[in-house]
Amino acid sequence: SLASHRSRAGRRRGHFSPGPSAAMVAKEWARHYLEEPWLAVMWRIAPQFPSVARAGSSAEWYVFAGGCCLASAILVLLGACVTVAMLVRSCIRGGWQPRRHPSSKPVLCACVLTLLVIGAGIFAYMAVESFGEIDLARAVVQIRSAVHDASAARRSVEGLLQTGGALSAVLRPMINSCTSEVKQQLTNLLSEVERYSESAGHILPYVQVFPIQAFPTRVSDALVSDALGSMAALVFFSLLGPLLCSMLCCIAIFAVVGATRCREGGGQFGCCCMRGFVLMLLAPLVLVVSIVAAGELGVGVTMGSFCRDADTNALTFIRAFHDDVAYNSSRYYLSGGRGANPLTDALRQANDSISVLVGQVGDLNVQTNLSEHCRNVIFEEEVLYALPSSARLQLDALGTLLSPAHVYSHYKVAVHEIACTSVISALGWLIVFQVAVSLLCLPVLACMADTFFDRWVARKAQLQQVRHLQELYAVEPCPA
């Protein structure tokens, strides 16, 4: 065809049409096969998130919490039943007499299969992180960016307050030293400075997001960023703890069974080790893994319900558990800048006050009026002009940091692109493999290992008894 001919001709000329890269293909594969199925499952099994109209009802939230915890409670109950069954089975020793030498191959194969299941779970979890949208490095960068913006906003507001204090400190001594003609202008100027300081003071509580005011600015930024990044990495890898502990248990069982089989030992030591291993480690591990999986399931179901309509549900939660100021501010940012926002209102008032200050300072004609109408005034004219200009620059920078587009970008990445996609799918894969390991693989492996050692010890006892009888009833040949 003409298309294939052009393609061959292009290749002969050295021109290659750019195709999708391996990273893009892997990312699309992870999204299609690892993320989307679990998003659909969590959304389907999650209860309905409370509506805005009923957000103030405590009973509505109790019903929602009960719906999110129902599946988790069932999972914990199953884990407890399996744990009790393992303990009972370990305490009841087999009384049967084997007719043939027991084989260790079923136990070793069960160990290998369990390790494969655990490896598949770790692979799925890490694949979501590596190819999906969660990207641990990206999450850490986002956390550090949010901390940096919060710190920069806090420093800007503190600079605005310092500017207001400096202007007040300059103007107050001058009022009593000037004639009534200039005194009224300075009084109006001081009133505008106080109005500006009040508006800047209203902004400060909104930007004190992180408790880092006790540290120096540079140290606090680095400290909080590194701490939050380390915490995110710790949480991410700690979720693999149950599977890794299960892997170590499988390796231990494999080693004990293999050593007993290869050395052709009597099995008493391995049998005692296995019994204590099940009673003190394996059975409690099954219960712990079940509880961890149940907790992850509860979190996943709650997030699935929330993420059906993340923006609306976030406003519903804020309406129920916070005041009207927080609700109005959140609605302003989530709606793209529509509606009232006390934060931007205070910022606008401070900006208007600075504009008025700049105009009044220009009308004051500082050098002429102060020299003619004020007594014993020693003042540098540049200071009175520089402070309002500096405040305006700080307000412009603060307005950029607090703009709806900038704030929503952090929310979008954290909620829509990380929490409501890859976090849910990663929890889903962990839940499936942890349930499979705790409720199926480990109990079956423990039962098979117990049975193997029981039969091994019984068979060795049989052989020992046969050898003893042979030695006891052996008939020596008559001498010739």
Secondary structure as GFF3:
##gff-version 3
##sequence-region A 1 480
A	DSSP	alpha_helix	2	13	.	.	.	ID=ss1
A	DSSP	alpha_helix	22	30	.	.	.	ID=ss2
A	DSSP	pi_helix	31	35	.	.	.	ID=ss3
A	DSSP	alpha_helix	36	45	.	.	.	ID=ss4
A	DSSP	alpha_helix	58	91	.	.	.	ID=ss5
A	DSSP	alpha_helix	105	131	.	.	.	ID=ss6
A	DSSP	alpha_helix	136	175	.	.	.	ID=ss7
A	DSSP	alpha_helix	180	207	.	.	.	ID=ss8
A	DSSP	alpha_helix	217	238	.	.	.	ID=ss9
A	DSSP	alpha_helix	241	263	.	.	.	ID=ss10
A	DSSP	alpha_helix	268	277	.	.	.	ID=ss11
A	DSSP	pi_helix	278	282	.	.	.	ID=ss12
A	DSSP	alpha_helix	283	306	.	.	.	ID=ss13
A	DSSP	three_ten_helix	307	309	.	.	.	ID=ss14
A	DSSP	alpha_helix	310	321	.	.	.	ID=ss15
A	DSSP	alpha_helix	324	334	.	.	.	ID=ss16
A	DSSP	alpha_helix	342	364	.	.	.	ID=ss17
A	DSSP	alpha_helix	366	373	.	.	.	ID=ss18
A	DSSP	alpha_helix	381	401	.	.	.	ID=ss19
A	DSSP	alpha_helix	404	411	.	.	.	ID=ss20
A	DSSP	pi_helix	412	423	.	.	.	ID=ss21
A	DSSP	alpha_helix	424	436	.	.	.	ID=ss22
A	DSSP	pi_helix	437	441	.	.	.	ID=ss23
A	DSSP	alpha_helix	442	472	.	.	.	ID=ss24
###
